[in-house]
Amino acid sequence: MKNILLHPKHKRKIAEDFGVSKQTVDMRLSYVFNSYNAKRIKRIAKILLISEAEKIEEESVINRNKRNYVQIQL
């Protein structure tokens, strides 16, 4: 089953912006409805998720594997 997972703070923000309840936002993100507003809510959720992902800094991670150190680039 399709579902867009979103942090509750973002769900509250979307609910405030659209003037609907958090439950309505949950239902729209769970693809229960596919109305015009549901599509807009899903689009906003995608934008919020992308903006959160862009905050993550890429850095090297050292993975320890049996005394051998391998550098992994994320």
N, C-alpha and C positions, 0 to 999 in steps of 0.2 A: 504494500500500500504506500502510495506517495505521501510524503510529509516533509515540510521544511522546518528544520529545527532552528529555533531562534531564541536568544537569551530573553528572559522575562522583561528586562528593562527596555529592550527594543520593541517587544510586543505592547508594552504599556504606551510607549511613544507613538506607535502606529495607531493604537486604539484612540488616543487623545487626538491625533491629527485627523482621523477619519470620523470622530464622534461616535464610535461604536464601543461595545464592551470587549474585554480581553478574550472572552469566550468566542465572540464573533471572529476576532483575528485568528484564534486557534483553529476554528472551523475552516476559515479561508486558507490557512497554511496547510491544512490537512486535505485539501482538494475536495471538501464536501460540496462546495459550491464553486461554480466557474463563471460567475457574473463579471460584469465590467469592473466593479469595485474589488472583487476577489482577485482579478488579474492585476489591478493596480497595487493591492496589498502585497501580492507575491513579488511584484517588480521592486517595490520599496524594500522588502525583506532581502532580496538579492543584492541590492545596492548597499544595504547596511552590512551584510555578510562580507561583501567584497571590501568595504572600507575597513572592517575589523581585520581582515586577512592582510591588508596592506600595512597594518601597524606592526606586523611581525617582521623583525629584522632577520635576514639570512645570515647565518654564521657557520663556521666550520664546527663539526662535531667529531670528537675522537671516539671511535668505537673500539673497545678492548675485546679482542678475539684471540684467546690462547696465547698470551704474551706478545702477540703481534698487534701493533697499533696501525689502524687504517684510518686515514682522514677521509671523511665523507662530507661532500658539499651538498647542502640542502637546496 
